[in-house]
Amino acid sequence: MQRVVVDPEVPADVAGLLRRNGPLLSRFRAGWSPKPEDAPRLPAALVAPLGVTAALAAAFTALTGISVAFLVLLAVYATILTCVYIGRKPAPHDAVERVLYRHSQRYRGGYLILEDFDYGARDLLGRVQRAIDSILGSRVNTMGMLDSVRNSVMLPAEEWEIARLLTKLSALRARHGNLARGGRTPEVAAAMAPLERALAASEAAVVARVEALERYARHVSNADRALRSQSQIDALLAYLPEYEQLVAETGAARFSAPEIGHLSEDAAQLQRALRDSVRSAHEAFRYLDGPPRG
């Protein structure tokens, strides 16, 4: 299931909360809202005893001139209020719902949920998010071989831009379908033909951006695979002297240096493959890293 897409301009803590609560945001969109938090009130069972205590304290003060009892009453009253408030604190999920609702209203237009996309757009968005997750989760990215800082900034911006375009396409496709429902005269069909071509061209442009992102992800995956293989070959090379010693001690001449030396050749090839993969990934990144698009 696709995650909520959030405008990179939204604060990171709010964005994380929005992304984690897609189903609840869908409920808000459908018109549901959490109940406002009730102000704490004293239970009726406590009101009468407090009244009696207050009367006794007043009588004591009139007879003795000492107002300490009234202060004690105030302390008791404050304690009871505190206990009642704590007892009536909202459940954690209620608090999250209210906080999320406030943020959803404040940043309306700064996030996109599943209902903003038609089925075709959802498929493309899923491809975008899988590619981004693959890139950001790769070893070569976490090791800084792909400029992980720029990736962490550029990729969410690209996700938002593609998602924003997909919602526009979804809305226009729905409107176009409604206009075409019920049959079209030749005159209407002729008038709608340029609009259909515009929709098709726009969709193709968005698909091209998705495919460019997927190409970048494939280059990153290749680099990751080369890095993993190189690590394994390096581990084998570390044990090479032991194998050579074993060959010498057993007299197994046919497994001499040329045979075992293939490991060194494999390691060198993998190093070249890793460099080529990283270079290709950088080139794909530069293709994506164009000027801001509106």
Backbone bond lengths (Angstrom), bond angles and torsions (degrees), N, CA, C in turn:
res aa  C-N    CA-C-N  psi(-1)  N-CA   C-N-CA  omega(-1)  CA-C   N-CA-C  phi
1 M - - - 1.462 - - 1.518 109.28 -
2 Q 1.331 117.30 134.82 1.454 120.97 -177.76 1.531 110.36 -67.80
3 R 1.312 115.61 143.56 1.455 119.90 176.72 1.527 110.32 -83.30
4 V 1.317 115.92 165.30 1.454 121.63 175.06 1.533 108.24 -64.16
5 V 1.325 116.43 136.49 1.460 121.07 177.84 1.523 107.57 -99.89
6 V 1.330 116.44 130.04 1.460 121.06 -173.82 1.522 109.83 -121.54
7 D 1.316 115.17 137.79 1.464 121.52 175.56 1.529 108.94 -58.60
8 P 1.339 118.85 130.62 1.466 120.45 179.18 1.522 114.06 -58.92
9 E 1.332 117.70 -16.05 1.461 120.60 178.80 1.524 112.63 -77.02
10 V 1.329 117.55 -16.13 1.463 120.66 178.55 1.532 108.85 -72.04
11 P 1.343 119.05 136.62 1.477 120.63 179.74 1.523 111.96 -52.52
12 A 1.326 115.65 144.56 1.468 121.11 -172.44 1.521 112.84 -58.72
13 D 1.344 118.46 -41.07 1.465 119.60 -178.10 1.520 111.15 -67.41
14 V 1.333 116.51 -38.55 1.461 120.28 177.88 1.536 109.67 -68.60
15 A 1.336 116.02 -41.92 1.468 120.10 179.85 1.526 110.80 -59.73
16 G 1.325 117.09 -42.20 1.466 120.20 178.37 1.519 111.85 -62.53
17 L 1.323 116.87 -40.65 1.461 120.76 178.23 1.528 111.21 -64.29
18 L 1.323 116.74 -41.73 1.459 120.71 179.14 1.527 110.78 -64.21
19 R 1.328 117.09 -44.45 1.471 120.82 -177.79 1.529 111.61 -63.28
20 R 1.314 116.75 -32.51 1.470 119.58 -176.04 1.527 112.97 -81.48
21 N 1.319 118.06 -6.71 1.460 120.10 -170.96 1.519 112.88 -130.95
22 G 1.322 116.18 45.36 1.455 120.54 179.36 1.525 113.87 -56.97
23 P 1.359 119.44 -48.50 1.466 119.71 -179.75 1.530 113.28 -59.48
24 L 1.332 116.72 -37.21 1.465 119.66 179.31 1.532 110.91 -70.14
25 L 1.325 116.63 -38.17 1.466 119.46 175.54 1.530 110.77 -62.77
26 S 1.328 117.03 -35.33 1.461 120.17 176.65 1.523 110.75 -64.49
27 R 1.329 117.31 -37.30 1.463 120.40 176.68 1.526 110.90 -65.66
28 F 1.315 116.52 -40.64 1.468 119.22 176.16 1.528 110.18 -60.31
29 R 1.323 116.27 -44.03 1.457 121.07 -178.86 1.534 110.55 -61.06
30 A 1.325 116.35 -33.64 1.467 120.60 -179.46 1.522 112.85 -77.83
31 G 1.340 117.30 -4.07 1.459 120.39 175.65 1.509 115.49 112.57
32 W 1.337 117.52 -6.36 1.468 119.14 179.51 1.514 110.51 -79.53
33 S 1.330 116.84 146.12 1.462 121.03 175.05 1.520 108.80 -144.10
34 P 1.330 118.10 146.69 1.468 120.44 -179.75 1.515 110.41 -69.37
35 K 1.336 115.88 151.58 1.456 120.30 177.95 1.521 109.73 -69.04
36 P 1.342 117.16 143.76 1.471 118.51 176.94 1.516 110.23 -65.26
37 E 1.298 115.66 151.95 1.467 120.49 -178.44 1.523 109.66 -69.24
38 D 1.336 116.41 130.11 1.458 121.08 179.03 1.513 110.37 -74.30
39 A 1.348 115.78 144.13 1.461 120.09 172.94 1.519 108.78 -72.60
40 P 1.333 118.39 143.19 1.467 119.87 -178.64 1.529 111.24 -65.88
41 R 1.332 116.76 136.77 1.460 122.21 177.79 1.526 108.68 -129.91
42 L 1.333 115.10 146.62 1.460 118.85 177.52 1.519 110.53 -71.93
43 P 1.315 118.41 137.20 1.458 119.90 173.79 1.521 110.49 -61.89
44 A 1.322 117.88 147.08 1.453 122.14 -177.78 1.528 111.05 -59.75
45 A 1.326 116.92 -30.96 1.465 120.36 -177.37 1.528 112.53 -63.86
46 L 1.362 116.39 -21.48 1.461 119.72 -178.18 1.512 112.87 -93.33
47 V 1.332 118.13 -15.06 1.459 120.78 -173.22 1.525 110.78 -68.09
48 A 1.353 117.63 -47.02 1.467 121.08 -177.33 1.533 112.20 -62.80
49 P 1.354 118.23 -48.51 1.473 117.56 177.84 1.518 112.98 -59.14
50 L 1.284 118.09 -35.47 1.464 120.49 178.97 1.526 110.39 -67.43
51 G 1.353 115.98 -37.24 1.466 119.06 178.06 1.511 111.05 -63.83
52 V 1.325 117.54 -43.69 1.468 121.28 178.35 1.517 110.49 -61.94
53 T 1.340 115.93 -44.21 1.463 120.25 -179.93 1.518 110.97 -61.38
54 A 1.330 116.50 -40.30 1.467 120.11 178.98 1.521 111.02 -63.93
55 A 1.356 118.00 -40.30 1.470 121.12 179.91 1.526 110.85 -65.04
56 L 1.325 115.44 -43.28 1.466 119.31 177.88 1.518 111.38 -62.45
57 A 1.345 116.43 -42.33 1.464 119.48 179.95 1.513 111.09 -63.52
58 A 1.350 117.31 -38.36 1.472 120.58 179.39 1.517 110.90 -65.65
59 A 1.344 117.58 -42.11 1.471 121.16 178.84 1.515 110.83 -63.49
60 F 1.338 115.37 -42.13 1.473 119.38 179.68 1.522 110.88 -62.19
61 T 1.292 116.71 -39.91 1.463 120.88 -179.81 1.519 110.59 -67.80
62 A 1.344 118.47 -38.55 1.473 121.87 -179.57 1.516 110.89 -65.74
63 L 1.332 116.98 -37.04 1.460 120.41 -177.88 1.513 112.70 -77.78
64 T 1.334 116.49 -36.55 1.470 119.44 -172.64 1.517 113.46 -107.68
65 G 1.293 116.54 -18.38 1.465 119.37 -176.12 1.516 112.56 76.14
66 I 1.304 115.38 6.56 1.466 119.75 -179.40 1.528 108.57 -100.30
67 S 1.330 115.47 126.88 1.468 119.57 -176.48 1.519 112.64 -101.31
68 V 1.329 116.46 13.60 1.466 119.35 -178.51 1.527 110.27 -62.28
69 A 1.311 115.46 -36.78 1.460 118.15 -178.10 1.518 111.50 -60.19
70 F 1.324 115.07 -36.58 1.474 118.20 179.97 1.529 111.00 -66.88
71 L 1.336 114.79 -37.64 1.462 118.43 177.09 1.528 110.70 -64.86
72 V 1.328 115.26 -39.14 1.470 118.91 177.47 1.516 109.84 -63.10
73 L 1.332 115.74 -40.36 1.456 119.64 178.31 1.517 111.00 -59.96
74 L 1.330 115.48 -44.39 1.464 118.81 178.65 1.519 111.22 -60.69
75 A 1.325 116.66 -41.00 1.464 120.05 179.51 1.520 111.07 -63.51
76 V 1.355 115.16 -42.67 1.467 119.01 178.60 1.521 110.25 -63.21
77 Y 1.336 115.16 -42.91 1.466 120.48 -178.91 1.534 110.52 -61.45
78 A 1.350 116.67 -43.87 1.465 120.68 179.81 1.519 110.90 -64.69
79 T 1.330 115.58 -37.96 1.471 118.96 178.86 1.516 111.38 -63.94
80 I 1.339 115.16 -42.32 1.461 119.30 -179.73 1.521 110.27 -64.87
81 L 1.330 116.08 -42.69 1.466 119.52 178.20 1.516 111.64 -59.05
82 T 1.335 115.30 -42.94 1.463 119.59 -179.90 1.524 110.58 -62.81
83 C 1.337 116.34 -43.56 1.463 119.64 179.95 1.521 111.17 -63.64
84 V 1.346 114.92 -41.54 1.459 118.51 179.53 1.520 110.54 -63.96
85 Y 1.357 116.58 -42.49 1.471 119.88 -179.09 1.524 110.97 -63.06
86 I 1.347 115.33 -43.82 1.466 118.47 179.65 1.524 110.04 -63.53
87 G 1.347 115.75 -40.17 1.451 119.02 -179.90 1.514 113.06 -66.41
88 R 1.344 116.73 -23.84 1.455 120.17 -177.71 1.525 112.36 -103.86
89 K 1.332 117.09 8.76 1.469 118.83 177.56 1.517 109.89 -58.40
90 P 1.328 116.91 142.18 1.466 118.90 -178.46 1.520 111.48 -67.88
91 A 1.322 114.99 151.59 1.461 119.49 175.02 1.519 109.28 -62.03
92 P 1.356 117.85 152.30 1.468 120.20 -177.47 1.519 113.23 -53.75
93 H 1.354 117.59 -39.88 1.464 118.28 -177.48 1.522 110.93 -68.41
94 D 1.367 116.61 -30.63 1.463 119.22 176.78 1.520 110.54 -65.28
95 A 1.345 115.52 -41.74 1.462 119.57 179.64 1.525 110.60 -63.44
96 V 1.339 117.30 -42.43 1.464 121.02 179.00 1.523 110.34 -61.99
97 E 1.325 116.62 -41.58 1.463 119.85 -179.91 1.525 111.01 -60.51
98 R 1.338 116.40 -43.15 1.466 118.89 -178.25 1.525 111.58 -68.71
99 V 1.334 116.17 -41.85 1.467 119.70 178.56 1.525 110.22 -63.04
100 L 1.330 115.70 -45.68 1.464 119.78 179.65 1.529 110.62 -62.38
101 Y 1.315 116.67 -39.75 1.472 119.69 -179.60 1.522 110.67 -62.54
102 R 1.333 116.24 -43.24 1.483 119.15 178.24 1.524 110.89 -61.17
103 H 1.340 116.25 -44.72 1.464 119.12 179.77 1.528 111.22 -65.78
104 S 1.337 116.32 -37.54 1.469 119.17 -178.69 1.527 111.06 -64.79
105 Q 1.323 116.62 -31.64 1.464 119.82 177.87 1.533 110.90 -78.59
106 R 1.314 116.01 -40.64 1.465 119.74 -177.92 1.523 111.60 -66.64
107 Y 1.343 116.29 -39.86 1.467 120.24 -176.29 1.527 111.44 -105.24
108 R 1.322 116.07 30.52 1.460 119.97 176.22 1.537 109.08 -56.62
109 G 1.310 116.87 130.53 1.460 121.06 -175.74 1.520 112.75 91.58
110 G 1.338 116.45 -8.81 1.459 120.51 179.50 1.512 113.13 -100.51
111 Y 1.328 117.29 8.65 1.459 121.12 177.33 1.526 108.26 -151.77
112 L 1.328 115.49 156.28 1.463 122.20 -178.33 1.520 108.54 -130.41
113 I 1.333 116.56 133.58 1.456 121.68 -178.41 1.519 110.00 -113.36
114 L 1.330 115.97 177.21 1.463 121.45 -173.71 1.526 111.93 -55.62
115 E 1.325 116.68 -38.26 1.461 120.51 -176.43 1.523 113.27 -68.11
116 D 1.322 117.90 -11.16 1.468 120.61 178.99 1.531 112.14 -80.65
117 F 1.333 117.66 -8.11 1.461 121.09 -174.01 1.530 110.44 -120.79
118 D 1.330 115.61 142.73 1.463 118.22 170.45 1.529 108.49 -81.80
119 Y 1.332 117.10 178.82 1.463 119.37 -172.42 1.524 112.67 -63.53
120 G 1.333 117.19 -40.55 1.458 119.05 178.41 1.518 111.98 -63.47
121 A 1.326 116.34 -40.55 1.463 120.58 179.36 1.528 111.04 -67.64
122 R 1.324 116.75 -36.24 1.470 119.38 178.60 1.531 111.11 -62.46
123 D 1.322 116.06 -39.32 1.463 119.76 178.55 1.524 110.77 -62.20
124 L 1.333 116.70 -44.92 1.470 120.27 179.81 1.520 111.01 -65.93
125 L 1.332 116.61 -40.93 1.460 119.51 179.18 1.525 110.69 -63.12
126 G 1.336 116.81 -39.06 1.461 119.36 176.71 1.522 111.81 -60.58
127 R 1.313 116.99 -40.23 1.465 120.60 177.40 1.531 111.00 -63.26
128 V 1.318 116.14 -41.98 1.473 120.70 178.56 1.524 110.18 -60.33
129 Q 1.314 116.88 -48.31 1.459 119.94 -175.10 1.524 111.90 -69.47
130 R 1.324 117.26 -35.08 1.475 119.01 176.48 1.529 110.57 -66.03
131 A 1.328 117.05 -40.53 1.465 120.07 179.03 1.524 110.44 -63.62
132 I 1.327 116.98 -44.80 1.467 120.85 -179.18 1.526 111.07 -64.12
133 D 1.331 116.81 -43.71 1.464 119.65 179.01 1.529 110.86 -61.90
134 S 1.335 116.44 -38.37 1.462 120.49 179.28 1.528 110.78 -64.25
135 I 1.318 116.92 -41.81 1.464 120.86 -178.49 1.520 110.84 -68.10
136 L 1.337 116.36 -51.13 1.463 119.86 -175.77 1.529 112.11 -67.47
137 G 1.349 116.98 -26.89 1.453 119.82 -179.76 1.516 114.65 -90.12
138 S 1.325 117.75 -0.39 1.464 120.58 -177.00 1.524 111.68 -72.95
139 R 1.317 115.52 154.87 1.467 120.36 178.21 1.519 111.25 -67.99
140 V 1.336 116.95 -39.71 1.459 118.57 -177.99 1.527 110.73 -65.68
141 N 1.330 117.03 -27.55 1.464 119.20 177.14 1.524 110.97 -75.94
142 T 1.347 116.65 -46.50 1.457 119.35 -179.23 1.523 111.99 -66.39
143 M 1.346 116.84 -24.41 1.464 120.36 177.32 1.530 112.49 -84.43
144 G 1.337 116.95 -1.10 1.454 120.45 177.23 1.506 114.79 81.99
145 M 1.336 118.46 13.25 1.458 120.80 -178.93 1.524 112.22 -79.35
146 L 1.345 116.80 -10.93 1.470 120.11 -176.83 1.522 112.10 -119.56
147 D 1.305 118.90 16.46 1.456 122.38 -174.81 1.530 108.82 62.50
148 S 1.322 115.38 68.00 1.459 121.36 -174.11 1.523 112.62 -61.87
149 V 1.342 117.16 -28.12 1.467 119.52 179.73 1.522 110.21 -65.93
150 R 1.326 116.55 -46.46 1.472 119.68 178.79 1.523 110.95 -66.39
151 N 1.321 116.91 -36.85 1.461 119.49 176.88 1.526 111.03 -59.79
152 S 1.328 116.54 -43.11 1.463 120.43 -176.86 1.512 112.14 -66.85
153 V 1.339 117.01 -21.02 1.465 121.09 178.06 1.525 110.82 -94.65
154 M 1.339 116.42 -48.10 1.458 120.68 -173.17 1.523 113.08 -71.00
155 L 1.324 117.66 -40.92 1.463 119.33 -173.67 1.532 112.84 -67.03
156 P 1.339 120.17 -45.21 1.470 118.02 174.57 1.528 112.61 -61.21
157 A 1.335 117.33 -34.30 1.468 119.77 177.54 1.522 110.53 -66.36
158 E 1.341 116.99 -38.80 1.453 120.58 178.43 1.535 110.36 -68.47
159 E 1.319 116.96 -39.33 1.468 120.54 176.67 1.528 110.43 -59.72
160 W 1.327 116.51 -45.64 1.464 120.57 -179.47 1.530 111.07 -63.96
161 E 1.320 116.80 -43.76 1.463 119.78 -177.54 1.530 111.13 -64.99
162 I 1.325 116.64 -44.30 1.469 119.34 178.47 1.523 110.17 -64.54
163 A 1.323 117.19 -43.31 1.459 120.37 -179.79 1.522 111.18 -62.25
164 R 1.325 115.84 -40.79 1.468 119.66 179.19 1.530 110.95 -61.49
165 L 1.324 116.54 -42.50 1.461 120.13 177.73 1.531 111.39 -66.63
166 L 1.325 116.71 -37.08 1.464 120.02 179.43 1.527 112.07 -65.32
167 T 1.334 117.06 -35.35 1.466 118.46 177.51 1.529 110.51 -67.47
168 K 1.324 116.86 -37.38 1.467 119.18 176.68 1.521 110.77 -64.72
169 L 1.333 116.21 -43.72 1.465 119.65 177.20 1.525 111.11 -60.67
170 S 1.327 116.43 -42.15 1.460 120.53 -179.52 1.524 110.68 -60.68
171 A 1.334 115.46 -45.65 1.468 119.40 -178.50 1.529 111.29 -65.22
172 L 1.335 116.89 -42.56 1.466 119.86 -179.24 1.529 111.32 -68.62
173 R 1.324 117.20 -37.09 1.462 119.33 178.07 1.528 110.88 -64.93
174 A 1.334 115.77 -40.06 1.469 118.91 178.70 1.524 110.61 -64.66
175 R 1.324 116.57 -43.99 1.463 120.13 179.04 1.526 111.13 -63.65
176 H 1.324 115.42 -41.80 1.460 120.21 -179.83 1.526 110.04 -63.04
177 G 1.332 116.34 -41.72 1.449 119.65 179.09 1.519 112.34 -64.08
178 N 1.346 116.41 -38.08 1.464 119.60 178.60 1.524 111.37 -65.88
179 L 1.348 115.57 -39.07 1.465 118.47 179.77 1.533 111.47 -66.14
180 A 1.326 115.24 -33.30 1.465 119.10 -176.87 1.523 112.84 -84.70
181 R 1.341 117.08 -9.05 1.457 119.61 -176.38 1.538 110.29 -68.85
182 G 1.291 115.67 141.37 1.454 119.70 177.93 1.513 114.14 90.55
183 G 1.321 116.42 9.32 1.462 118.75 177.41 1.517 111.85 94.42
184 R 1.346 114.98 155.21 1.470 120.48 -179.32 1.519 109.42 -133.60
185 T 1.279 114.47 137.73 1.462 118.89 173.01 1.515 108.06 -75.80
186 P 1.323 117.96 162.87 1.473 119.91 177.69 1.515 112.43 -56.28
187 E 1.351 116.46 -36.23 1.469 119.15 -179.59 1.536 111.02 -65.96
188 V 1.349 116.11 -42.30 1.468 119.83 179.28 1.524 110.37 -67.99
189 A 1.321 116.93 -40.37 1.471 120.46 178.94 1.522 110.46 -61.00
190 A 1.344 116.15 -40.90 1.461 119.37 179.48 1.515 111.06 -66.05
191 A 1.339 116.18 -37.76 1.463 119.62 -179.76 1.526 111.60 -70.21
192 M 1.338 116.61 -32.59 1.461 120.36 -177.24 1.517 112.74 -83.46
193 A 1.325 117.82 -17.71 1.468 120.61 -176.88 1.525 112.70 -56.81
194 P 1.356 120.00 -46.56 1.471 118.69 178.45 1.519 112.56 -62.91
195 L 1.335 116.71 -34.83 1.461 119.54 178.42 1.520 111.03 -66.39
196 E 1.319 116.57 -38.87 1.465 119.98 178.31 1.524 110.95 -65.33
197 R 1.344 115.32 -38.35 1.473 118.09 177.40 1.529 110.80 -66.58
198 A 1.328 116.28 -36.95 1.469 119.74 177.79 1.526 110.78 -64.37
199 L 1.318 116.30 -42.46 1.463 120.09 176.92 1.521 111.44 -61.25
200 A 1.321 116.05 -46.08 1.468 120.71 -179.24 1.523 111.20 -62.59
201 A 1.337 116.75 -41.97 1.463 120.24 -179.87 1.529 110.65 -66.28
202 S 1.336 116.48 -40.71 1.464 119.95 179.54 1.520 111.36 -65.93
203 E 1.320 115.79 -41.28 1.467 119.24 177.76 1.526 110.97 -63.50
204 A 1.325 116.86 -40.32 1.463 120.17 179.13 1.527 110.55 -63.12
205 A 1.332 116.69 -37.35 1.464 119.92 179.18 1.529 111.04 -66.07
206 V 1.322 116.52 -40.35 1.461 119.66 178.25 1.524 110.47 -67.32
207 V 1.321 116.85 -42.18 1.467 120.93 177.90 1.529 110.09 -59.61
208 A 1.332 117.17 -38.03 1.470 120.34 178.89 1.524 110.73 -62.63
209 R 1.322 117.04 -37.51 1.463 119.83 178.28 1.525 110.44 -68.34
210 V 1.323 116.33 -39.20 1.462 119.84 177.77 1.526 109.92 -63.45
211 E 1.320 117.08 -43.54 1.464 120.87 -179.32 1.521 111.53 -65.76
212 A 1.336 117.15 -36.18 1.470 119.94 176.52 1.516 110.38 -62.73
213 L 1.324 116.71 -40.72 1.464 120.58 178.01 1.527 110.53 -65.49
214 E 1.324 116.94 -38.80 1.461 120.33 178.61 1.530 111.13 -68.23
215 R 1.336 117.31 -34.92 1.477 119.10 175.85 1.525 110.19 -62.84
216 Y 1.298 116.01 -43.63 1.463 119.86 177.22 1.528 109.90 -58.45
217 A 1.328 116.65 -44.02 1.468 120.63 179.81 1.531 110.79 -62.22
218 R 1.341 117.69 -38.33 1.469 119.66 178.87 1.523 111.39 -66.38
219 H 1.340 116.75 -41.31 1.474 119.05 176.75 1.532 110.51 -61.23
220 V 1.304 116.07 -41.19 1.465 119.89 178.86 1.528 109.91 -64.61
221 S 1.330 117.02 -41.25 1.468 120.57 178.13 1.526 111.06 -62.53
222 N 1.331 117.06 -40.27 1.468 120.54 177.58 1.527 110.82 -63.63
223 A 1.330 115.56 -40.74 1.466 119.44 178.69 1.524 110.24 -64.95
224 D 1.316 116.00 -39.72 1.465 119.88 178.01 1.527 111.10 -62.49
225 R 1.344 115.50 -42.87 1.460 119.91 -179.76 1.533 110.66 -64.88
226 A 1.330 116.55 -41.57 1.463 119.95 178.31 1.523 110.91 -64.82
227 L 1.330 116.07 -39.43 1.465 119.61 178.98 1.520 110.79 -64.58
228 R 1.318 116.44 -42.51 1.464 120.04 179.28 1.522 110.88 -64.49
229 S 1.330 116.87 -43.64 1.466 120.32 179.04 1.518 111.41 -64.77
230 Q 1.338 115.50 -39.26 1.459 119.16 179.75 1.525 110.63 -63.36
231 S 1.320 116.14 -39.68 1.464 119.61 178.82 1.523 110.80 -62.60
232 Q 1.327 116.39 -39.67 1.460 119.82 179.80 1.525 111.47 -68.16
233 I 1.336 116.47 -42.21 1.466 120.00 178.29 1.523 110.48 -64.90
234 D 1.327 117.61 -40.34 1.469 120.85 178.33 1.530 110.54 -60.55
235 A 1.353 115.51 -38.78 1.469 118.73 178.14 1.525 110.67 -64.34
236 L 1.341 116.62 -39.41 1.462 119.86 177.34 1.532 111.09 -64.87
237 L 1.324 116.14 -41.29 1.464 119.60 179.78 1.524 111.57 -61.72
238 A 1.318 116.20 -32.27 1.467 119.16 -179.94 1.536 111.18 -63.98
239 Y 1.331 116.25 -27.83 1.465 120.40 179.56 1.534 112.43 -94.92
240 L 1.315 117.34 0.52 1.460 120.88 -176.50 1.532 113.20 -54.95
241 P 1.347 120.08 -44.59 1.475 118.99 179.68 1.525 113.07 -56.71
242 E 1.318 117.61 -35.15 1.462 119.65 -179.74 1.534 110.25 -66.66
243 Y 1.342 116.01 -39.56 1.465 119.01 178.23 1.530 110.34 -66.27
244 E 1.327 116.54 -41.80 1.472 120.08 179.82 1.527 110.58 -63.59
245 Q 1.329 116.07 -39.42 1.463 119.31 177.90 1.522 110.95 -64.63
246 L 1.341 116.05 -40.98 1.459 119.75 179.17 1.522 110.72 -62.62
247 V 1.339 117.22 -41.54 1.467 121.00 178.64 1.525 109.95 -61.94
248 A 1.321 116.56 -43.32 1.457 120.15 -179.14 1.528 111.35 -64.68
249 E 1.319 116.93 -42.17 1.454 120.47 -176.47 1.523 112.47 -71.36
250 T 1.320 116.49 -32.63 1.472 119.16 -177.74 1.515 112.16 -89.41
251 G 1.338 117.44 -10.58 1.454 120.34 -179.32 1.512 112.93 74.10
252 A 1.315 117.25 22.10 1.474 120.49 -179.91 1.522 108.66 -82.23
253 A 1.322 115.82 74.98 1.465 121.22 -172.54 1.512 112.47 -63.32
254 R 1.346 117.64 -30.24 1.452 118.51 -175.70 1.534 112.13 -68.84
255 F 1.361 116.70 -15.85 1.464 120.34 173.96 1.517 109.58 -104.31
256 S 1.313 115.14 52.54 1.461 119.71 -177.85 1.522 109.64 -85.19
257 A 1.322 115.32 -168.55 1.472 122.81 -171.94 1.524 114.72 -50.93
258 P 1.369 120.10 -43.61 1.475 118.35 -177.87 1.525 113.12 -57.06
259 E 1.343 116.46 -36.57 1.460 119.41 -179.04 1.525 110.18 -69.20
260 I 1.329 115.58 -53.39 1.455 119.77 -177.42 1.533 110.74 -68.90
261 G 1.331 116.19 -27.43 1.464 120.14 -178.57 1.519 113.65 -62.08
262 H 1.333 117.03 -15.29 1.461 119.00 177.45 1.523 111.61 -60.76
263 L 1.313 116.38 -25.52 1.459 119.53 177.30 1.528 111.00 -60.34
264 S 1.313 116.20 -43.25 1.467 119.72 179.52 1.524 110.57 -63.97
265 E 1.326 116.48 -39.87 1.465 119.63 178.20 1.531 110.42 -64.66
266 D 1.347 116.19 -41.92 1.462 119.40 177.92 1.522 111.06 -61.48
267 A 1.325 116.32 -40.84 1.461 119.84 -179.96 1.526 110.36 -63.55
268 A 1.317 116.73 -42.47 1.466 120.07 179.69 1.527 111.10 -64.73
269 Q 1.333 116.67 -40.18 1.468 120.11 177.82 1.524 111.51 -63.93
270 L 1.318 115.86 -39.91 1.462 119.35 179.71 1.524 111.36 -67.92
271 Q 1.329 116.41 -35.82 1.456 118.66 175.99 1.521 111.00 -62.46
272 R 1.324 115.72 -41.87 1.472 118.92 177.22 1.529 110.58 -65.21
273 A 1.351 115.66 -41.46 1.469 119.31 179.47 1.526 110.62 -62.55
274 L 1.328 116.78 -39.82 1.464 120.19 178.98 1.520 110.52 -64.27
275 R 1.344 115.95 -45.29 1.473 118.76 178.70 1.525 110.95 -61.41
276 D 1.333 115.86 -43.19 1.476 119.45 -179.93 1.526 111.07 -64.01
277 S 1.334 116.63 -40.94 1.462 120.35 -179.15 1.520 111.16 -65.75
278 V 1.317 116.07 -43.32 1.469 119.42 179.51 1.524 110.02 -65.94
279 R 1.330 116.86 -40.95 1.466 119.48 178.22 1.524 110.83 -62.75
280 S 1.326 116.83 -42.41 1.462 120.33 178.39 1.526 110.96 -63.48
281 A 1.337 115.85 -38.85 1.463 119.10 178.32 1.525 110.76 -64.22
282 H 1.331 116.08 -40.85 1.467 119.08 177.73 1.527 111.01 -62.68
283 E 1.321 116.18 -40.10 1.472 119.33 179.03 1.524 110.67 -65.09
284 A 1.325 117.03 -40.56 1.463 120.38 177.08 1.524 110.51 -65.21
285 F 1.311 116.43 -36.72 1.459 120.79 178.21 1.524 110.19 -63.07
286 R 1.329 116.13 -44.80 1.487 119.45 178.95 1.512 111.63 -61.71
287 Y 1.339 117.12 -32.56 1.456 120.46 177.35 1.523 110.38 -64.61
288 L 1.335 115.95 -38.47 1.461 119.86 179.05 1.533 111.68 -76.01
289 D 1.314 115.36 -32.09 1.461 121.11 -171.10 1.524 111.21 -82.77
290 G 1.312 116.38 57.83 1.457 121.28 179.98 1.507 111.10 -87.82
291 P 1.344 117.56 -171.29 1.454 121.16 178.49 1.513 110.51 -68.04
292 P 1.345 118.55 155.78 1.466 121.29 -179.91 1.513 110.60 -56.81
293 R 1.344 114.97 139.01 1.466 120.21 -179.65 1.511 108.89 -114.68
294 G 1.323 115.65 136.62 1.465 119.17 -178.52 1.500 111.28 -88.90
